[in-house]
Amino acid sequence: MAEPTFWETECAKLRVNKIPVHAFYVDPSAAASFEQISQKAGEGGVCQYLNMGDPQATSLLCNLLTDRILESLGQNEEEKKLFKDLYLKNYSDAKIMH
């Protein structure tokens, strides 16, 4: 990066633009830092441990991303539910995060 950045400044920009941060840490000792970043960035972000040794780790990330995309496509709660239901119907192994 051409210019140095500072995480609190960047989180403030994200908050103003209503962009949530989904923070996944792979070392439990980093939990507090990642939680702080996710909270300072604004509402709607997820912060949790990602166990890279767990075969479900990839599914966890894919399901979170899919859930957020479907949420953003729906114009209202009815559409959001419809999109999620259609997704789950077609991909029965999927899990939607709440």
Sequence and secondary structure as in RCSB ss.txt:
>XXXX:A:sequence
MAEPTFWETECAKLRVNKIPVHAFYVDPSAAASFEQISQKAGEGGVCQYLNMGDPQATSLLCNLLTDRILESLGQ
NEEEKKLFKDLYLKNYSDAKIMH
>XXXX:A:secstr
  S   HHHHHHHHHHTT    EEESSGGGHHHHHHHHHHH TT  EEE  TTSTTHHHHHHHHHHHHHHHHH S
SHHHHHHHHHHHHHH TT     
